[in-house]
Amino acid sequence: MKAIINFGKVLETMSAELEKVPFSFLIMVLSAVLLCIAVYFTAAHLHITDTAKIKVRNISVISMLLLYLGIILSITLFTRVPMKEAKVNLILFDEIFRAGYPNRAIVRIFGNILLFVPVGVFIQLIRSDGKKKYFLLLVIPLCSLFIETIQFQTRTGVFDIDDLVCNTLGGFLGFGLAMFYRYVFSKGRKFKILIRIVLVCFTLCVFTGMGGFGVYHTYRVMGKNSLLQKNTLSKAPTLEKESKDAKGKQDGKNEEQAYDPSLYYHDGKAYRYQENVINILCMGIDKRTREIETIPGISGKGGQADAVFLLSLNPDTRKMKIFGISRDTMTAIKNYDYEGNYLGEEKNHLALAYAYGDGSEKSCEMMKEAVSKLMYNLPIHGYAAINLEAVSKLNDAVGGVTVTIPEDMEYDDPAFQKGAKITLTGEQAMKFIQRRDITKSGGNGMRMQRQKTYILSFLNAAKGTIRKDPSLPVKLYQELSKNMVTNLGLDHAVYLATLMLDTNFSGDDIQMLPGKTEKGTYYEEFHIDQDQLYDVILDNFYAEAETETKNSGGDGS
């Protein structure tokens, strides 16, 4: 079962490695393979001698074998960064099982076996007499030995006895299957019909699997490239304490460094913005709120962003962070009247940035701009606003979400007793994340803590469900389309889902933007602590960088 659960990870790994191979190379290889297949099947109809026909077929088979080995080598050479030193493993299965992950070991063993099944099939298809045929079996381990040697010489992989043995077994398996096919096909008519039916079914399964993987790979690569392209067009946050130059003070002396505009200096250290980080603004919209904080003459019919979270994914470190932003955060937002005329900016509750829009794309763009400005102009690459009514669908799609009730909420549901651990149904999930006690100070803060609890449990449940059913992100995207406003396409959803599957994530990775709640004229107001927010941006979106002159850097203050 664990090996099956890792199937989604296997697909993501295969797609990631295949992506690094130049597309033009893949097209050339595929075209050459199709040409070889065409030559192989048309050779029997050529007006040449039987000996010549056999030679033509053998050449086409050998060409396909070389092309297949070329694909394996290209993935090895193009997708891996050379190690500092070459490594060798000569103890059979020691490294695989020593890691303590039997399910991964099984996947790796079977993967290496299946990898060389086509090699054995190609060897069997080469026409020769009996003695030469079995002599050709030596080609299988020699091919694996050649690949392992290339990996060792280029330091792109370990010379591994496990791979050598599994590859050889896979090649022998392919050789045996092809031999069995020829034996059965040489028998009576009934056997020929049966084997053709089996062959057709097997071929359909193979092409269906390849087609499914091709669609997944295409969506994943398109989504990744689109988001990374947005990254290249984005600018780093504008931190107010940024130094103007690349000169530092160390022991009272100025040490001049090579100026690098991409570096930011603070407290004697150099930092660089992590450009590959992908930031997605997630909003839960409540359009049922009767009492909207209004300003005379200003539209407020779009609903409110009751839940605001910034999802931050780092593809390089495989880490995910979620930043909770209070709906009551006081920040500069754009105001429009009922006719859509711009009235200027005013400091108000963040949730109203959505309300003063059109309840669709304009509202989302206004929220995106407001949150970006709030966080020192942090680039935000996409948004998704979901009606809170749709939470029940999300909840049930992952088989329910298990939480511990943090406070007495029996008024909302008899099962919501403090300390009770329950698996929420869709309707219960709505109550759990929406309930807000307006009679208590900091009621929204308590709700955000429940939302944090729910998000953590939901993501863990979603990971397990997606691993069992890799098509779940596509199904959810299509099902939620009527209850969602987003600028993320299906390709983005596929890429982000596969990226999230392999991220390191815990409760510590969900943090609320720092600040304090105060009583306003009419409603509670949450005021951000700018010094702490500055540290949040620096700690999570920047990485310490090495400079040419050590132990130097500008004082950011």
C-alpha positions, 0 to 999 in steps of 0.5 A: 500500500505504501508503494502505491501511495508513493505513486504520485511522487514517482510521477512527479520525479519522472516528470521533473527529470524528463523536463530537464532533457532538451525538448528538441532532443526528445522530439528528434529521438521520438521522430527517429523511433517512429521512423524505425518502427515504420521501417521494421513493419514495412520491410516485409513488403519491400522488393528485396531478398529475404536476407536483405529484409532481415538486415533492414529489420535488424538495423531498425531494431538496433537503432531503436535500442541505441535510441532508447539507451540514449534517452536513459543516458540523456536523463542521467546527464542532463538532469543531475548535478555532478557530485563532488566525488565519484561514489561506488556501492558494491554491497547488494541492496545495502543502500536501498534498505539501509535508508529505512524506507521499504516502500521506496526500496520496492519502487526503486527495485521495480523501477530499475527492472522495468527500465531494462525490459525494453532492452531485452525485447529489442535483443529478442527482436534481432534475427540471428541463429540460436547460439548468437541469440543467447550470446546477445544476452550479454549485451543486457548487462553490458548496457547497464555496466556502460550506463553505470560507468558513465554515471561514475565518470561524470559523477552524475550518479553512484556506480551501484551494483543494485542497479546493475543487477536489477537492470539485468533482471529486467532485460532478461525478463523482457527477453523471456516475454518476447520469446514467449510471445513468438512461441505462442504466436507460432502455434495454431490459429486460436493461439494467434487470435488470443495473443493478438487480443492480449497484445491489443489490450496491453498496447491500449493500456500502455498507450493510455498510461503514456497518454495520461502521463503525457497530459500530466507532464504537459500541465505540470511543465506549463504551470511551472514555467508560467509561474516562474516566468511571473517570478522573473518579471517580479521585483524583490520587496522594498524593505525600508531599512535597505542600505544604499550601497554595498559597503560595510563597517567591520571593527570601525573600518570600511571594506569596499565590496564588489557592488551587487544590486541584488544583495540587501545588507542588514546587521552586517550580513548580505541577503538575496531575495529568493526569486523562485519562491511562489506566493499565492493569495488564498481568500475565503469569501463570505457573501452572506454577511449582513453587516458590512463595515460600510462607508457612505457612498462606497460600494460594499456588495462584493462580499468580504474576505473573511479568511486571508492566507498567503501560501508561499512555496519554495521549489528549491528547498521544498518548503512551504509556509502559510502566513495568516493575515487578519481580516481586521488588519488596518492598511491602505486600500482603494475605495470605489463608489457604487458606479465604480469611480475611484475615490482614492486610498484610505486606511481601513480593514483589509477585508473591505479591499474585496468588498469594494470591488466587483466580487470577482477579478477586480476584488481579487486584484485589489486584495492582491495589491493591498496584501502586497503593499502591506508586506513591503511590496512582496510579489504575489504570483496568483490568487484564489478566492473561494466562497466559504460555502465551498469549504464543505466540498473540499472537506468531504473530498479528502474524506473529512478533516480531523481536529481537536476542538479548542474551545466550547462551541456547543452552541454551533454543534453539540459535538463541538465540546472543548477537547473533543477530537472529531472528524468534521463533516462538510457542514461542521467544517463550515461552522468550525472555521467561520464561527466568530464571537463578536462579544469577545475582544480578539474574536477574529484572532481566535477564529484564525487559530481555528483556521490554522488548525483546520488548514494543517489537518486539511493539508495532511489529509489532502496529501494522503488523498492525492497520493492515492488519487493523483487526479484529485487536484484536477477534479477539485479544480473543475468542481470548485470553478463555480465557487472560485475566482482565480487567475490560476489555470489548471496547469498551475493547479497541477504543478502546485499540487505535485509541488506540495506533495513533497514539501516539508510542512508542520504547524510551525510553518503556519504563522500569523502576521504579528500585531495587536488588536485594538478597539476601533470606533465601530469595529475591532482593528488589527495593527501590524507590528512593522518591526516584526513584519520586517523580520518575517519578510527577511527570514522567510523570503531572503537567504543569507548570501556569500560575498566576495569580502568575508565578514563585511556587509552594510548595516541595514539600520 
